[in-house]
Amino acid sequence: MPDPARKGEKVYRGIPVSGGVSRGPAFILGQVREALPEWTINESDIPKELIRLHDAILVTRHQLLAVQQKVEDAMGSEDASIFDAHLLMLEDQTVLDEVTRVVRQQHINVEQAFHKVVEKYATTLAAMDDDYLRERASDLRDVAERLLNNLMGRPEISLSNLSEPSIVVSHDFSPSITAQMDRKKVLGFATDVGGKTSHTAIMARSIEIPAIVGLKNISHVLEPGDDVLLDGYNGMLVVNPTDQTLFEYGQLVLRQTSAQERLRCLTGEPAVTLDGQRITLSANIGTAEEVEAVKASGAEGVGLFRTEYLFLNRSELPCEEEQYLAYRTVAAALKPNPVVIRTLDLGGDKVMPQTHGQPEMNPFLGWRAIRLCLHERNVFRAQLRAILRASVEGNIKLMYPMISCLEELLQANAFLDECREELRAEKIPFGEEMEVGMMIEIPSAALVAESLARRVDFFSIGSNDLIQYSLAVDRLNERVAHLYQPTHPAIMRLVDMTVRAADKESIWTGVCGEVANDLSMVPLLLGLGVTELSVAPPAVARVKFMIRNIRLSEAKALAKDALTRESAAEIQTRAEAYARKIAPSLFD
């Protein structure tokens, strides 16, 4: 029970990552674990120890696959893909060989051998300069903890059996723990660490649970059972809220409920500015099953179909026919609205074991996306043929990811022409007039946009990568996340350069990255000349409301001013002030 002496309202501020207000007793996740057992084994015991390890790996693999399937069913393939790296780590032969060697040479039980080996690798990864590799240290420890639990027969830390609805507080949540949250029992959660684009934040938004991250040491400050109010809109955690605070938050909830009702009324309305500029407002999806969410959101089709999620979480590559059926399903369900299908964007943090790629020191700058496809031609051919065939069934547009230069685009287009010729020779129908575009997500592409624009039908700006590649900032790295600035003058100029190059060739420019979902950025993007935005289905109504309150002439003036500014903070402040002025209810 909470100590009565600690009564009195206290407010802690963190980073809001999933909107909503909830109140309940604090449940502090985590417990003191018993020390790992250690004993000396005889030579004759070695085979039995290695069999125990093998059995624990099988159980752990089964658990990870079950959790992954649960996440995919509840949240979609994109969130489930987090567990691909965990599965690969579990069966890493280098690690397993070293564990076997330690057991044989040191004659110690397998728990200790496994812990020593994994901790050595995790410590090495955590000390790396490369951000991606540092992040893998926590993944490796998460997998190791699960396997050690199975070796020792101890229960894993879980939220599946909470005794009462609670606000869950922890240092951090592993993806496997987050995936098992019972939404009826977990009213909200708060963590010491994390940022807006961390896995914890992404999954919180996916399951629509109010959440705050980055609260420093909140898991040590609170006591189990503390009365907690969590404000996921503003990033505030209120302990022992007063009656006045509860009243004020009651009013906030009423305003939010009323705002949601107003937004629902816009489902069938067009995204058009006050002075008549029609904007195409689309949705991002990862699987064909999400098409109903697109239709319910009021989006005008799909602006980004992330096809890589058809390839992940499986032992064999999807064949041409399977892909064709998936693409055709979406196109037919949404016609005549467009469906923009992005070709494979694998690599980086999305690993496809079937391609047998070698480990890379910096996979985000390595063999991925269009680079992989131009090398793995059989994989690329099956996808291009499937997309071409499906284009008969609806308004499909194709776009290539991660184009960095004209040569890559020319190679991709030439290969697409080969696929067209194959289909013609086989007398298989396809959409002869299908539009072909590309993503602008590498600074070099924006800088040569004029050359690229002459060879495509549209551009789609992938702001997530464009920002982090331009500013050399990993948005998942807490130490530098503050440098991830969508309003950086360089980003403004790259977007402007891209739009002007597109306008010169009379092609359209859209944005499918996270900035399209940022309400303060929407007026800026429209002012810069962007005519299409693609966001997650739940965000469509809010973005549409913003668009319908914008006067394009004012947005152009805002963008023109932004291009003269030298500070990201200045641009952000002016953009947010304008957005709040024209749509204050979205910021309450």
JODASUL-V639954 format. One record per pair of residues at least 24 apart in sequence whose ideal C-beta (glycine too) atoms are under 8 Angstrom apart, sorted by the first residue. I is the first residue (numbers start at 1). J is the second residue. D is the distance in Angstrom with one decimal. If there is no record, write none. Layout:
# JODASUL-V639954
i & j & d
I & J & D
I & J & D
This chain:
# JODASUL-V639954
i & j & d
1 & 225 & 5.7
2 & 223 & 5.3
2 & 224 & 7.9
2 & 225 & 5.1
2 & 226 & 5.1
2 & 227 & 7.5
3 & 223 & 6.9
6 & 223 & 7.3
6 & 226 & 7.8
6 & 240 & 7.7
7 & 240 & 5.7
8 & 240 & 6.0
9 & 238 & 6.4
9 & 239 & 6.9
9 & 240 & 5.1
9 & 241 & 5.9
9 & 242 & 5.1
9 & 245 & 6.4
10 & 238 & 7.4
10 & 239 & 4.6
10 & 240 & 6.7
11 & 236 & 5.8
11 & 237 & 7.3
11 & 238 & 5.3
11 & 239 & 7.7
12 & 215 & 5.6
12 & 218 & 5.8
12 & 221 & 7.4
12 & 236 & 7.2
12 & 237 & 4.5
12 & 238 & 7.9
12 & 239 & 7.3
13 & 215 & 7.8
13 & 235 & 5.9
13 & 236 & 5.7
13 & 237 & 7.8
14 & 190 & 6.8
14 & 212 & 4.2
14 & 213 & 6.0
14 & 214 & 4.6
14 & 215 & 3.9
14 & 216 & 7.7
14 & 218 & 7.4
14 & 235 & 4.9
14 & 236 & 7.8
14 & 237 & 6.7
15 & 194 & 7.2
15 & 195 & 6.3
15 & 196 & 6.1
15 & 212 & 6.6
15 & 213 & 5.2
15 & 214 & 4.0
15 & 235 & 5.4
16 & 211 & 8.0
16 & 212 & 5.9
16 & 231 & 7.5
16 & 232 & 5.5
16 & 233 & 6.0
16 & 234 & 5.9
16 & 235 & 3.6
17 & 194 & 7.3
17 & 195 & 7.9
17 & 196 & 5.3
17 & 198 & 7.8
17 & 200 & 7.6
17 & 201 & 3.6
17 & 204 & 5.8
17 & 205 & 6.9
17 & 211 & 5.1
17 & 212 & 6.8
17 & 213 & 5.4
17 & 232 & 7.3
18 & 201 & 6.8
18 & 204 & 3.9
18 & 205 & 4.8
18 & 208 & 7.1
18 & 209 & 6.1
18 & 210 & 5.7
18 & 211 & 4.1
18 & 232 & 5.1
19 & 210 & 6.6
19 & 232 & 5.0
19 & 233 & 5.0
19 & 256 & 7.9
20 & 188 & 6.8
20 & 208 & 7.4
20 & 209 & 7.2
20 & 210 & 3.3
20 & 232 & 4.6
20 & 233 & 7.3
21 & 210 & 6.4
21 & 229 & 7.2
21 & 230 & 7.0
21 & 231 & 5.5
21 & 232 & 6.9
21 & 233 & 7.1
21 & 249 & 5.5
21 & 252 & 6.3
21 & 253 & 5.4
21 & 256 & 7.6
22 & 167 & 6.5
22 & 187 & 4.0
22 & 188 & 4.0
22 & 210 & 5.0
22 & 229 & 7.5
22 & 230 & 5.2
22 & 232 & 7.7
23 & 167 & 7.5
23 & 187 & 7.2
23 & 227 & 7.6
23 & 228 & 6.9
23 & 229 & 4.5
23 & 230 & 7.2
23 & 241 & 7.3
23 & 246 & 7.7
23 & 249 & 7.9
24 & 164 & 7.9
24 & 165 & 5.4
24 & 166 & 5.1
24 & 167 & 4.9
24 & 187 & 4.6
24 & 188 & 7.7
24 & 228 & 6.6
25 & 164 & 7.0
25 & 166 & 5.3
25 & 167 & 7.1
25 & 224 & 7.6
25 & 225 & 4.9
25 & 226 & 6.9
25 & 227 & 6.6
25 & 228 & 7.1
26 & 166 & 6.8
26 & 167 & 5.4
26 & 169 & 5.3
26 & 222 & 4.8
26 & 223 & 7.2
26 & 224 & 6.3
26 & 225 & 6.5
26 & 226 & 4.3
26 & 227 & 7.9
26 & 228 & 4.7
26 & 239 & 7.9
27 & 162 & 6.4
27 & 166 & 3.8
27 & 167 & 6.9
27 & 168 & 5.0
27 & 169 & 6.8
27 & 224 & 6.6
28 & 169 & 5.3
28 & 170 & 7.3
28 & 219 & 6.1
28 & 222 & 6.3
28 & 223 & 7.4
28 & 224 & 5.2
29 & 157 & 6.6
29 & 159 & 7.0
29 & 168 & 5.6
29 & 169 & 6.7
29 & 170 & 3.9
29 & 173 & 7.6
29 & 177 & 7.5
29 & 219 & 7.7
30 & 157 & 6.6
30 & 170 & 5.9
30 & 171 & 6.7
30 & 219 & 7.0
31 & 157 & 6.9
33 & 154 & 7.6
34 & 154 & 7.5
36 & 111 & 5.2
36 & 112 & 6.0
36 & 115 & 5.6
36 & 148 & 7.0
36 & 152 & 7.7
37 & 109 & 6.6
37 & 111 & 6.0
37 & 112 & 7.6
37 & 152 & 7.1
38 & 108 & 6.6
38 & 109 & 6.5
38 & 111 & 7.6
38 & 112 & 4.8
39 & 108 & 7.4
39 & 109 & 5.3
40 & 107 & 5.6
40 & 108 & 6.5
41 & 103 & 7.6
41 & 107 & 5.3
41 & 108 & 6.7
41 & 109 & 5.9
42 & 107 & 7.3
43 & 107 & 7.3
46 & 103 & 6.0
46 & 104 & 5.9
46 & 107 & 7.7
49 & 103 & 5.5
49 & 109 & 6.3
49 & 110 & 4.4
49 & 113 & 8.0
50 & 100 & 6.2
50 & 103 & 6.6
50 & 110 & 7.0
52 & 110 & 5.6
52 & 151 & 6.4
53 & 96 & 7.7
53 & 99 & 6.7
53 & 100 & 8.0
53 & 110 & 4.8
53 & 114 & 6.8
53 & 151 & 7.3
56 & 147 & 5.4
56 & 150 & 4.3
56 & 151 & 4.7
57 & 90 & 6.3
57 & 91 & 6.9
57 & 96 & 7.9
57 & 147 & 6.7
59 & 150 & 4.8
60 & 90 & 5.9
60 & 143 & 7.4
60 & 146 & 5.3
60 & 147 & 4.7
60 & 150 & 5.5
61 & 87 & 6.7
61 & 90 & 6.0
61 & 91 & 7.3
63 & 146 & 6.5
63 & 150 & 7.7
64 & 90 & 6.8
64 & 143 & 7.8
64 & 146 & 7.4
64 & 176 & 7.3
67 & 176 & 5.0
67 & 179 & 5.1
67 & 180 & 6.9
68 & 313 & 6.4
70 & 179 & 5.8
70 & 180 & 7.2
71 & 175 & 7.6
71 & 179 & 4.4
71 & 203 & 7.9
72 & 313 & 6.9
74 & 179 & 7.6
74 & 206 & 7.9
74 & 207 & 6.7
75 & 179 & 8.0
75 & 203 & 6.8
75 & 206 & 4.2
75 & 207 & 6.3
76 & 206 & 7.2
76 & 286 & 5.5
76 & 287 & 6.2
76 & 289 & 7.7
76 & 290 & 6.5
76 & 309 & 7.6
77 & 286 & 5.0
77 & 287 & 5.3
77 & 309 & 3.5
77 & 310 & 7.9
77 & 312 & 6.5
77 & 313 & 6.7
78 & 286 & 4.5
78 & 306 & 6.8
78 & 309 & 6.0
79 & 175 & 8.0
79 & 179 & 8.0
79 & 202 & 6.7
79 & 203 & 5.6
79 & 206 & 5.4
80 & 312 & 7.9
80 & 313 & 6.0
81 & 309 & 6.7
81 & 312 & 4.9
81 & 313 & 6.7
81 & 350 & 6.0
82 & 175 & 4.5
82 & 199 & 5.8
83 & 175 & 6.6
83 & 176 & 7.4
83 & 313 & 7.9
84 & 312 & 5.9
84 & 313 & 6.6
84 & 350 & 7.5
84 & 351 & 5.4
85 & 136 & 7.1
85 & 139 & 5.6
85 & 349 & 7.3
85 & 351 & 6.4
86 & 139 & 6.1
86 & 142 & 6.8
86 & 143 & 5.1
86 & 175 & 7.8
86 & 176 & 7.6
88 & 351 & 6.5
88 & 353 & 6.9
89 & 136 & 7.8
89 & 139 & 6.4
89 & 140 & 5.5
89 & 143 & 4.9
90 & 143 & 5.3
90 & 147 & 7.0
95 & 121 & 6.6
110 & 151 & 6.6
111 & 148 & 6.1
111 & 151 & 5.2
111 & 152 & 6.4
114 & 144 & 7.0
114 & 147 & 6.9
114 & 148 & 6.8
114 & 151 & 7.3
115 & 144 & 7.1
115 & 148 & 6.6
118 & 144 & 4.3
119 & 144 & 7.8
130 & 361 & 6.4
130 & 362 & 5.9
131 & 474 & 4.0
131 & 476 & 7.2
131 & 477 & 4.5
131 & 480 & 7.9
132 & 348 & 8.0
132 & 349 & 7.3
132 & 362 & 6.7
132 & 363 & 6.4
132 & 364 & 6.3
132 & 474 & 7.3
133 & 361 & 7.6
134 & 477 & 7.7
135 & 476 & 6.5
135 & 477 & 7.8
138 & 172 & 7.9
138 & 174 & 7.8
142 & 174 & 4.5
142 & 175 & 7.7
142 & 176 & 6.8
146 & 176 & 7.1
159 & 185 & 7.4
159 & 186 & 6.1
162 & 186 & 6.9
167 & 228 & 4.5
167 & 230 & 5.4
169 & 218 & 6.0
169 & 219 & 5.3
169 & 222 & 5.6
169 & 228 & 7.7
170 & 219 & 5.5
171 & 219 & 5.0
172 & 200 & 6.5
173 & 200 & 5.0
175 & 199 & 5.5
175 & 203 & 6.7
178 & 203 & 4.7
178 & 204 & 7.5
178 & 207 & 7.9
179 & 203 & 7.2
181 & 207 & 6.6
181 & 209 & 6.8
183 & 207 & 6.3
183 & 208 & 7.9
183 & 209 & 6.5
187 & 230 & 7.4
188 & 212 & 7.9
188 & 230 & 4.0
188 & 232 & 6.4
189 & 230 & 7.9
190 & 215 & 5.5
190 & 218 & 5.7
190 & 228 & 7.9
190 & 230 & 6.2
190 & 237 & 5.4
191 & 215 & 6.6
191 & 218 & 7.6
191 & 219 & 7.4
192 & 216 & 5.9
192 & 217 & 5.8
192 & 218 & 5.8
192 & 219 & 5.3
192 & 220 & 8.0
193 & 478 & 6.6
194 & 478 & 7.4
195 & 475 & 7.3
195 & 476 & 6.8
195 & 478 & 5.6
195 & 481 & 4.7
196 & 481 & 7.9
197 & 475 & 4.8
197 & 476 & 5.7
197 & 481 & 7.7
197 & 514 & 7.6
198 & 476 & 6.1
205 & 538 & 7.9
208 & 538 & 7.7
212 & 236 & 7.5
212 & 237 & 5.9
214 & 478 & 7.5
252 & 588 & 7.1
255 & 585 & 7.6
255 & 588 & 5.2
256 & 588 & 7.2
259 & 585 & 5.2
259 & 586 & 7.3
259 & 588 & 7.0
262 & 545 & 7.6
262 & 585 & 7.4
263 & 541 & 3.9
263 & 542 & 6.3
263 & 544 & 7.9
263 & 545 & 5.8
264 & 541 & 6.8
266 & 298 & 6.5
266 & 541 & 5.7
266 & 544 & 5.3
266 & 545 & 6.1
266 & 548 & 7.3
267 & 296 & 7.5
267 & 297 & 7.3
267 & 298 & 3.8
267 & 541 & 7.0
268 & 298 & 6.4
269 & 298 & 7.4
269 & 544 & 7.1
269 & 548 & 7.3
271 & 300 & 7.4
271 & 533 & 7.9
271 & 543 & 7.6
271 & 544 & 4.8
271 & 547 & 4.6
271 & 548 & 6.8
272 & 547 & 7.2
272 & 548 & 6.5
273 & 526 & 7.1
273 & 547 & 6.2
273 & 548 & 7.2
273 & 550 & 4.8
273 & 551 & 6.4
273 & 552 & 4.7
273 & 555 & 7.6
274 & 548 & 7.3
274 & 549 & 6.9
274 & 550 & 6.5
274 & 551 & 4.6
274 & 552 & 7.8
275 & 551 & 5.4
275 & 552 & 5.2
275 & 553 & 6.1
277 & 526 & 7.4
277 & 552 & 4.6
279 & 526 & 6.6
279 & 531 & 6.1
279 & 532 & 6.9
279 & 533 & 6.5
279 & 547 & 5.3
280 & 338 & 7.8
280 & 510 & 7.2
280 & 531 & 6.5
280 & 532 & 4.1
280 & 533 & 7.5
281 & 532 & 7.7
281 & 533 & 5.6
281 & 534 & 7.8
281 & 535 & 7.6
281 & 540 & 6.2
281 & 543 & 6.3
281 & 544 & 5.6
281 & 547 & 6.8
282 & 338 & 7.3
282 & 340 & 7.2
282 & 510 & 7.5
282 & 512 & 7.9
282 & 532 & 6.5
282 & 533 & 7.1
282 & 534 & 4.1
282 & 535 & 7.8
283 & 534 & 6.4
283 & 535 & 6.6
283 & 536 & 6.9
283 & 537 & 4.7
283 & 540 & 6.0
284 & 512 & 6.1
284 & 534 & 5.4
284 & 535 & 6.4
284 & 536 & 5.6
284 & 537 & 7.8
285 & 330 & 7.4
285 & 537 & 7.6
287 & 326 & 7.6
288 & 326 & 4.5
288 & 327 & 7.8
288 & 329 & 4.6
288 & 330 & 5.2
290 & 537 & 7.1
291 & 329 & 7.0
291 & 330 & 5.2
291 & 333 & 4.7
291 & 334 & 6.5
293 & 537 & 4.3
294 & 334 & 6.7
294 & 537 & 5.7
295 & 333 & 7.2
295 & 334 & 7.1
296 & 537 & 7.3
297 & 537 & 4.1
297 & 538 & 7.2
297 & 540 & 4.0
297 & 541 & 6.8
298 & 540 & 5.6
298 & 541 & 6.4
298 & 544 & 6.6
299 & 537 & 6.5
299 & 540 & 4.8
300 & 337 & 5.1
300 & 338 & 7.6
301 & 334 & 5.2
301 & 337 & 3.3
301 & 338 & 4.4
301 & 339 & 5.7
301 & 340 & 7.8
301 & 395 & 7.2
302 & 330 & 6.5
302 & 334 & 6.6
302 & 337 & 7.9
302 & 338 & 7.2
302 & 339 & 4.5
302 & 340 & 6.1
302 & 534 & 7.4
303 & 338 & 7.8
303 & 340 & 5.2
303 & 460 & 7.0
303 & 510 & 5.9
303 & 512 & 5.2
303 & 532 & 6.2
303 & 533 & 7.3
303 & 534 & 2.5
304 & 340 & 6.1
304 & 342 & 5.9
304 & 460 & 7.1
304 & 512 & 4.1
304 & 534 & 5.0
305 & 330 & 6.6
305 & 339 & 6.1
305 & 340 & 6.5
305 & 341 & 4.5
305 & 342 & 6.2
306 & 342 & 6.1
306 & 345 & 6.9
307 & 341 & 6.1
307 & 342 & 6.2
307 & 343 & 6.6
307 & 344 & 6.1
307 & 345 & 7.9
307 & 383 & 6.9
308 & 344 & 5.5
308 & 345 & 5.3
308 & 346 & 5.1
308 & 350 & 5.5
308 & 352 & 7.6
311 & 344 & 6.8
311 & 346 & 6.6
311 & 352 & 5.4
311 & 354 & 7.8
312 & 350 & 6.5
312 & 351 & 7.9
312 & 352 & 6.4
315 & 354 & 7.8
316 & 354 & 7.1
317 & 354 & 5.3
317 & 379 & 6.5
317 & 382 & 7.7
318 & 382 & 7.9
319 & 382 & 6.6
320 & 382 & 4.2
320 & 383 & 7.7
320 & 385 & 5.4
320 & 386 & 4.9
321 & 386 & 7.6
323 & 382 & 6.7
323 & 383 & 5.9
323 & 386 & 3.7
323 & 387 & 7.7
324 & 385 & 7.8
324 & 386 & 4.1
324 & 389 & 5.1
324 & 390 & 5.4
327 & 386 & 6.0
327 & 387 & 5.8
327 & 390 & 3.7
327 & 396 & 6.8
328 & 389 & 7.6
328 & 390 & 4.2
328 & 393 & 4.6
328 & 394 & 7.6
330 & 394 & 7.7
331 & 390 & 5.6
331 & 391 & 7.2
331 & 393 & 4.8
331 & 394 & 2.9
331 & 395 & 6.9
331 & 396 & 5.1
332 & 393 & 4.7
332 & 394 & 5.4
334 & 394 & 6.5
334 & 395 & 7.8
335 & 393 & 7.2
335 & 394 & 3.6
335 & 395 & 5.6
336 & 394 & 7.4
336 & 395 & 5.5
337 & 395 & 6.4
338 & 395 & 4.5
338 & 396 & 7.5
338 & 397 & 5.6
339 & 394 & 6.3
339 & 395 & 6.5
339 & 396 & 5.2
339 & 397 & 7.1
340 & 396 & 8.0
340 & 397 & 4.6
340 & 398 & 7.7
340 & 399 & 5.8
340 & 437 & 7.4
340 & 460 & 6.8
340 & 510 & 7.9
340 & 512 & 7.9
340 & 534 & 7.5
341 & 387 & 5.4
341 & 396 & 6.0
341 & 397 & 7.1
341 & 398 & 5.6
341 & 399 & 7.3
342 & 399 & 5.4
342 & 400 & 7.7
342 & 401 & 5.5
342 & 439 & 7.0
343 & 370 & 7.3
343 & 373 & 6.1
343 & 380 & 7.2
343 & 383 & 6.0
343 & 384 & 7.3
343 & 387 & 7.6
343 & 398 & 6.8
343 & 399 & 7.2
343 & 400 & 5.5
343 & 401 & 6.6
344 & 369 & 7.0
344 & 372 & 6.9
344 & 373 & 5.4
344 & 379 & 7.1
344 & 380 & 7.2
344 & 383 & 6.3
344 & 401 & 7.7
345 & 369 & 4.7
345 & 401 & 4.2
345 & 402 & 6.8
346 & 372 & 5.8
347 & 371 & 7.6
347 & 372 & 5.7
355 & 379 & 7.3
368 & 402 & 6.6
369 & 401 & 4.4
369 & 402 & 3.5
370 & 400 & 5.2
370 & 401 & 6.0
370 & 402 & 5.2
370 & 403 & 5.9
370 & 408 & 5.6
370 & 412 & 6.1
371 & 402 & 7.0
371 & 408 & 7.6
373 & 412 & 7.6
374 & 408 & 7.0
374 & 411 & 5.6
374 & 412 & 6.7
374 & 415 & 7.3
377 & 415 & 7.2
380 & 415 & 6.6
381 & 415 & 7.5
381 & 418 & 8.0
381 & 419 & 6.1
384 & 415 & 7.0
384 & 416 & 5.6
384 & 419 & 4.4
385 & 419 & 5.2
385 & 422 & 7.0
385 & 423 & 6.5
387 & 434 & 7.9
388 & 416 & 7.9
388 & 419 & 6.1
388 & 420 & 6.5
388 & 423 & 6.1
388 & 430 & 3.9
388 & 431 & 6.8
388 & 434 & 6.8
389 & 423 & 7.1
389 & 428 & 6.3
389 & 429 & 7.4
389 & 430 & 5.4
391 & 430 & 5.8
391 & 431 & 3.2
391 & 434 & 4.4
392 & 429 & 5.2
392 & 430 & 6.0
392 & 431 & 5.6
396 & 431 & 6.6
396 & 434 & 6.0
397 & 434 & 6.7
397 & 435 & 4.3
397 & 436 & 7.4
397 & 437 & 6.3
397 & 457 & 7.4
397 & 458 & 7.0
398 & 434 & 6.3
398 & 435 & 7.4
398 & 436 & 5.1
398 & 437 & 7.3
399 & 436 & 7.2
399 & 437 & 4.2
399 & 438 & 5.5
399 & 439 & 6.0
399 & 458 & 7.4
399 & 460 & 5.8
400 & 436 & 8.0
400 & 437 & 7.8
400 & 438 & 4.6
400 & 439 & 6.9
401 & 438 & 7.9
401 & 439 & 5.0
401 & 441 & 7.0
401 & 462 & 7.2
402 & 439 & 6.8
402 & 441 & 6.2
402 & 442 & 6.4
402 & 465 & 7.5
403 & 438 & 4.8
403 & 439 & 6.8
403 & 442 & 7.3
403 & 445 & 5.5
403 & 452 & 7.0
404 & 442 & 4.7
404 & 444 & 5.0
404 & 445 & 5.9
405 & 444 & 6.3
405 & 445 & 7.6
405 & 448 & 6.9
406 & 448 & 6.4
406 & 451 & 5.1
406 & 452 & 6.4
406 & 455 & 7.5
409 & 438 & 6.2
409 & 452 & 5.9
409 & 455 & 5.6
409 & 456 & 7.1
410 & 455 & 7.0
413 & 455 & 6.3
437 & 507 & 7.7
439 & 512 & 7.7
440 & 466 & 6.6
440 & 494 & 7.9
440 & 498 & 5.1
441 & 465 & 3.9
441 & 466 & 4.8
441 & 469 & 7.1
441 & 513 & 7.7
442 & 466 & 7.2
442 & 469 & 5.7
443 & 469 & 6.0
443 & 470 & 4.9
443 & 494 & 6.4
446 & 494 & 4.2
446 & 495 & 7.8
446 & 497 & 5.4
446 & 498 & 5.0
447 & 494 & 7.8
447 & 497 & 7.1
449 & 497 & 6.0
449 & 498 & 4.9
449 & 501 & 3.6
449 & 502 & 7.1
450 & 501 & 4.4
450 & 504 & 6.6
450 & 505 & 7.8
452 & 501 & 7.5
453 & 501 & 4.8
453 & 502 & 5.3
453 & 504 & 6.8
453 & 505 & 4.1
453 & 507 & 5.8
454 & 505 & 5.7
456 & 507 & 6.7
457 & 507 & 5.7
458 & 502 & 7.5
458 & 507 & 5.2
458 & 508 & 5.0
458 & 509 & 7.0
458 & 510 & 6.9
459 & 498 & 5.8
459 & 501 & 8.0
459 & 502 & 5.2
459 & 507 & 6.8
459 & 508 & 7.6
459 & 509 & 4.6
459 & 510 & 7.2
460 & 509 & 7.5
460 & 510 & 4.6
460 & 511 & 7.1
460 & 512 & 5.1
460 & 532 & 7.6
460 & 534 & 7.5
461 & 495 & 6.3
461 & 498 & 6.3
461 & 509 & 6.7
461 & 510 & 7.0
461 & 511 & 4.6
461 & 512 & 7.2
461 & 513 & 6.6
461 & 530 & 7.4
462 & 512 & 6.2
462 & 513 & 5.0
463 & 491 & 7.8
463 & 511 & 6.0
463 & 512 & 7.9
463 & 513 & 3.0
463 & 514 & 6.1
463 & 515 & 4.2
463 & 516 & 7.2
464 & 513 & 4.5
464 & 514 & 5.5
465 & 513 & 7.5
466 & 491 & 6.9
466 & 494 & 6.6
466 & 513 & 7.1
467 & 491 & 5.8
467 & 513 & 7.8
467 & 515 & 7.8
470 & 494 & 6.5
485 & 568 & 4.1
485 & 572 & 7.6
486 & 514 & 7.9
486 & 515 & 4.7
486 & 518 & 6.6
486 & 521 & 5.9
486 & 572 & 8.0
487 & 521 & 7.5
487 & 524 & 7.4
487 & 562 & 7.3
487 & 568 & 4.6
487 & 569 & 7.8
487 & 571 & 4.0
487 & 572 & 4.3
487 & 575 & 6.5
488 & 568 & 4.5
489 & 562 & 7.9
489 & 563 & 7.8
489 & 565 & 6.1
489 & 566 & 6.1
489 & 567 & 7.4
489 & 568 & 6.7
489 & 571 & 7.1
492 & 524 & 7.6
492 & 528 & 7.4
492 & 559 & 7.8
492 & 562 & 5.2
492 & 563 & 5.8
492 & 565 & 7.9
492 & 571 & 6.6
493 & 563 & 6.6
495 & 525 & 7.3
495 & 528 & 5.3
495 & 530 & 7.4
496 & 528 & 5.5
496 & 529 & 7.7
496 & 559 & 7.6
496 & 563 & 6.0
499 & 528 & 5.6
499 & 529 & 3.9
499 & 530 & 6.4
500 & 529 & 7.4
503 & 529 & 6.5
508 & 532 & 6.2
510 & 534 & 6.2
516 & 543 & 7.1
517 & 543 & 6.7
519 & 543 & 7.2
519 & 546 & 5.3
519 & 579 & 5.4
519 & 583 & 7.2
519 & 586 & 5.6
519 & 587 & 7.4
520 & 572 & 7.0
520 & 575 & 4.8
520 & 576 & 4.1
520 & 578 & 8.0
520 & 579 & 4.4
520 & 580 & 7.9
521 & 575 & 6.5
522 & 546 & 4.9
522 & 547 & 6.5
522 & 550 & 7.3
522 & 579 & 7.0
523 & 550 & 5.3
523 & 554 & 7.6
523 & 555 & 4.4
523 & 558 & 5.8
523 & 575 & 6.5
523 & 578 & 5.6
523 & 579 & 5.8
523 & 582 & 7.6
524 & 555 & 7.2
524 & 558 & 6.2
524 & 559 & 5.6
524 & 562 & 6.2
524 & 571 & 7.6
524 & 575 & 5.0
526 & 550 & 6.1
526 & 552 & 6.3
526 & 555 & 4.7
527 & 552 & 7.4
527 & 554 & 8.0
527 & 555 & 3.5
527 & 556 & 4.6
527 & 557 & 7.3
527 & 558 & 5.1
527 & 559 & 3.0
527 & 560 & 7.3
527 & 562 & 7.8
528 & 559 & 4.6
529 & 559 & 8.0
542 & 586 & 6.0
545 & 583 & 6.2
545 & 586 & 6.4
546 & 579 & 6.8
546 & 582 & 7.7
546 & 583 & 5.2
546 & 586 & 6.5
549 & 582 & 4.4
549 & 583 & 4.6
550 & 582 & 6.3
551 & 582 & 7.8
554 & 578 & 7.2
